Amino acid sequence: MWSYTRNSPTIPRRKATRLNLTVPGVHAAYVAIDAVIDVPWTRKMAPDKPYDFFCQPADIAEEVYRIAHQPSTAWSFDSVIRPFAENW
């Protein structure tokens, strides 16, 4: 198995982490949640925000489940979860 350092200048950190954690037959993936998750304390912090400003926990879980159950012929290693209302 190849070994990469986390601070390798030639390999992005996510890829280096994936390569360090991956063994034959094990799917390692990086899921970034670039969102405010809809839980009671975040609703209290942003009570005026619309529903689609928040990511729903069940939707996040569904995406992680989908990644975890991909066929090995089409693995995805990076996923970024953002709400619909995200401003680019």
Sequence and secondary structure as in RCSB ss.txt:
>XXXX:A:sequence
MWSYTRNSPTIPRRKATRLNLTVPGVHAAYVAIDAVIDVPWTRKMAPDKPYDFFCQPADIAEEVYRIAHQPSTAW
SFDSVIRPFAENW
>XXXX:A:secstr
     TT TTS HHHHHHHHH  TT    EEEE SEE  HHHHHH TTS GGGEE HHHHHHHHHHHHT  GGG 
  EEEE  TT   
